[in-house]
Amino acid sequence: MRAVLQRVSEASVKIDYKLCSVIREGILILLGIEDEDSQEDIEWLTRKIINMRIFNDRDGVMNLSLKQIDGNVIVVSQFTLHASTKKGNRPSYIKAAKPEVAEPLYEKFIAHFEKEFGKDVGQGRFGADMKISLINDGPVTIILDSKDKR
């Protein structure tokens, strides 16, 4: 499981020109899923994101977690995070899980995240053409991969 975290001062998701999720201070998570991803990947990634200290304290030092600031989250499925660009100019998405595998894992990730975080998270719609707007705060963008544990 691969995630791109963007610390945001605000973010939103539109589908068919309709607003479906909006948050203020928090994290926009772009989530890529592979066939071999499991509950273990979901648990590791959730724990890492909730406790990662990427928000500023009173001294302007990134020392506070999402949980500590009572921030907000939007999770968006994004298969293109597993693009391979090794050959040619057209990316291959062979490592990205097929929808029948990825969608249930995406749903499980959201459910587990909400349970561990203790509040609802915004989301896109799996497989939809979405328009994502965000103001990246910092900018702070972090890439996590549950297979590499980094």
VOPAGU-2260 file (C-alpha; in pm, 1 decimal, decimal comma):
REM VOPAGU-2260
SITE   aa  ch    i         X         Y         Z
SITE  MET   A    0       0,0       0,0       0,0
SITE  ARG   A    1     136,4     336,7     -98,5
SITE  ALA   A    2      14,9     671,4      30,7
SITE  VAL   A    3      94,1    1030,0     -53,7
SITE  LEU   A    4      12,3    1256,4     239,6
SITE  GLN   A    5     -39,3    1623,6     181,2
SITE  ARG   A    6     -71,5    1847,2     484,3
SITE  VAL   A    7    -350,8    2086,4     392,4
SITE  SER   A    8    -513,9    2396,8     526,2
SITE  GLU   A    9    -815,2    2293,1     317,4
SITE  ALA   A   10    -906,4    2028,4      61,9
SITE  SER   A   11   -1211,2    1910,5    -128,1
SITE  VAL   A   12   -1330,4    1642,8    -368,9
SITE  LYS   A   13   -1586,1    1700,6    -644,0
SITE  ILE   A   14   -1752,6    1431,9    -850,9
SITE  ASP   A   15   -1967,0    1535,8   -1148,2
SITE  TYR   A   16   -1927,8    1899,2   -1035,3
SITE  LYS   A   17   -2084,1    1815,3    -695,8
SITE  LEU   A   18   -1890,7    1864,2    -374,0
SITE  CYS   A   19   -1865,2    1527,9    -199,1
SITE  SER   A   20   -1597,4    1594,4      68,4
SITE  VAL   A   21   -1442,3    1904,7     218,6
SITE  ILE   A   22   -1203,3    1954,7     509,6
SITE  ARG   A   23   -1007,4    2227,6     679,8
SITE  GLU   A   24    -671,8    2165,0     850,6
SITE  GLY   A   25    -559,2    1806,4     812,3
SITE  ILE   A   26    -429,4    1554,9     561,1
SITE  LEU   A   27    -532,4    1461,6     208,9
SITE  ILE   A   28    -435,4    1095,8     159,3
SITE  LEU   A   29    -391,6     962,3    -193,2
SITE  LEU   A   30    -397,7     582,3    -154,7
SITE  GLY   A   31    -257,9     327,1    -400,8
SITE  ILE   A   32    -332,9     -42,1    -349,8
SITE  GLU   A   33    -151,0    -352,7    -478,8
SITE  ASP   A   34    -282,9    -710,8    -505,8
SITE  GLU   A   35     -72,1    -835,9    -215,3
SITE  ASP   A   36    -182,2    -564,3      28,0
SITE  SER   A   37    -348,3    -692,5     344,6
SITE  GLN   A   38    -494,3    -595,4     680,0
SITE  GLU   A   39    -136,9    -569,1     810,7
SITE  ASP   A   40     -62,9    -296,5     553,4
SITE  ILE   A   41    -382,8    -113,1     649,4
SITE  GLU   A   42    -296,1    -124,4    1019,1
SITE  TRP   A   43      65,1     -10,8     972,6
SITE  LEU   A   44     -27,7     274,4     738,8
SITE  THR   A   45    -315,9     393,8     956,6
SITE  ARG   A   46    -102,2     397,1    1271,5
SITE  LYS   A   47     180,3     577,5    1091,9
SITE  ILE   A   48     -44,5     848,5     944,2
SITE  ILE   A   49    -242,1     919,5    1261,6
SITE  ASN   A   50      72,6     953,0    1473,9
SITE  MET   A   51     308,4    1121,0    1225,5
SITE  ARG   A   52     423,3    1453,1    1369,5
SITE  ILE   A   53     389,1    1686,2    1071,2
SITE  PHE   A   54     188,5    1973,2    1220,5
SITE  ASN   A   55     344,8    2280,1    1373,7
SITE  ASP   A   56     351,3    2341,1    1747,0
SITE  ARG   A   57     345,2    2690,3    1902,0
SITE  ASP   A   58     712,0    2737,6    1811,9
SITE  GLY   A   59     653,5    2655,6    1444,9
SITE  VAL   A   60     824,1    2315,1    1473,2
SITE  MET   A   61     662,0    2009,3    1312,5
SITE  ASN   A   62     601,6    1830,7    1638,5
SITE  LEU   A   63     226,4    1754,1    1650,9
SITE  SER   A   64      28,7    1464,9    1504,9
SITE  LEU   A   65    -304,2    1464,7    1325,3
SITE  LYS   A   66    -462,1    1326,8    1641,0
SITE  GLN   A   67    -306,5    1598,8    1859,9
SITE  ILE   A   68    -443,7    1881,0    1645,4
SITE  ASP   A   69    -780,9    1708,0    1600,7
SITE  GLY   A   70    -728,8    1746,0    1226,0
SITE  ASN   A   71    -939,8    1620,2     938,8
SITE  VAL   A   72    -877,9    1367,1     664,1
SITE  ILE   A   73    -986,4    1292,9     309,3
SITE  VAL   A   74    -887,6     957,7     154,9
SITE  VAL   A   75    -884,7     923,5    -224,3
SITE  SER   A   76    -805,6     600,1    -407,9
SITE  GLN   A   77    -537,0     654,7    -671,7
SITE  PHE   A   78    -411,9     355,5    -870,1
SITE  THR   A   79    -160,6     572,5   -1057,8
SITE  LEU   A   80      62,5     573,9    -747,0
SITE  HIS   A   81     180,6     230,7    -864,5
SITE  ALA   A   82     274,8     347,6   -1213,6
SITE  SER   A   83     588,8     197,9   -1359,3
SITE  THR   A   84     776,1     431,9   -1591,6
SITE  LYS   A   85    1075,7     206,2   -1652,6
SITE  LYS   A   86    1004,6     140,8   -2020,1
SITE  GLY   A   87     886,2     392,4   -2276,8
SITE  ASN   A   88     679,5     701,1   -2213,8
SITE  ARG   A   89     345,6     545,8   -2128,7
SITE  PRO   A   90     319,1     436,4   -1764,5
SITE  SER   A   91     222,4      78,9   -1686,9
SITE  TYR   A   92     -20,4      14,3   -1402,3
SITE  ILE   A   93      36,9    -360,5   -1381,6
SITE  LYS   A   94     128,2    -340,0   -1008,7
SITE  ALA   A   95    -195,7    -161,3    -917,4
SITE  ALA   A   96    -462,5    -395,0    -783,3
SITE  LYS   A   97    -764,1    -462,3   -1001,2
SITE  PRO   A   98   -1087,3    -297,2    -882,9
SITE  GLU   A   99   -1230,0    -620,7    -739,9
SITE  VAL   A  100    -929,2    -637,7    -502,7
SITE  ALA   A  101    -862,1    -267,5    -453,2
SITE  GLU   A  102   -1212,1    -144,1    -373,2
SITE  PRO   A  103   -1270,4    -371,6     -71,5
SITE  LEU   A  104    -924,0    -283,5      61,9
SITE  TYR   A  105    -995,3      87,2      12,5
SITE  GLU   A  106   -1319,7      48,2     209,2
SITE  LYS   A  107   -1140,4    -149,4     482,1
SITE  PHE   A  108    -870,4     119,1     502,6
SITE  ILE   A  109   -1131,4     391,8     554,1
SITE  ALA   A  110   -1323,7     187,9     814,0
SITE  HIS   A  111   -1006,2     104,2    1006,4
SITE  PHE   A  112    -880,1     461,9     987,2
SITE  GLU   A  113   -1209,6     597,0    1123,3
SITE  LYS   A  114   -1207,5     342,4    1405,4
SITE  GLU   A  115    -849,8     420,5    1509,3
SITE  PHE   A  116    -882,4     796,3    1458,3
SITE  GLY   A  117   -1217,4     819,5    1632,5
SITE  LYS   A  118   -1394,2    1032,3    1375,0
SITE  ASP   A  119   -1531,3    1018,9    1022,5
SITE  VAL   A  120   -1305,7    1089,5     727,8
SITE  GLY   A  121   -1397,6    1238,8     393,2
SITE  GLN   A  122   -1350,6    1033,2      83,1
SITE  GLY   A  123   -1376,4    1024,4    -287,1
SITE  ARG   A  124   -1566,6     755,4    -475,7
SITE  PHE   A  125   -1370,3     453,6    -587,0
SITE  GLY   A  126   -1314,1     455,1    -964,4
SITE  ALA   A  127   -1480,8     791,6   -1018,9
SITE  ASP   A  128   -1337,9    1081,6   -1215,9
SITE  MET   A  129   -1269,9    1322,1    -930,6
SITE  LYS   A  130   -1155,5    1681,2    -913,7
SITE  ILE   A  131    -933,5    1734,8    -611,2
SITE  SER   A  132    -862,4    2083,2    -479,5
SITE  LEU   A  133    -619,6    2152,4    -200,4
SITE  ILE   A  134    -404,5    2412,1     -38,5
SITE  ASN   A  135     -87,5    2228,7      59,1
SITE  ASP   A  136      25,3    2380,4     388,0
SITE  GLY   A  137     402,1    2422,6     404,6
SITE  PRO   A  138     420,4    2265,1     152,8
SITE  VAL   A  139     441,4    1931,2     331,6
SITE  THR   A  140     410,9    1618,7     116,5
SITE  ILE   A  141     520,3    1276,4     242,4
SITE  ILE   A  142     523,0     940,1      65,7
SITE  LEU   A  143     470,6     621,1     268,2
SITE  ASP   A  144     497,2     261,9     145,0
SITE  SER   A  145     381,9     -21,6     371,5
SITE  LYS   A  146     607,1    -271,8     193,9
SITE  ASP   A  147     922,5     -68,2     262,2
SITE  LYS   A  148     794,5      49,2     602,7
SITE  ARG   A  149     906,2     401,9     516,8
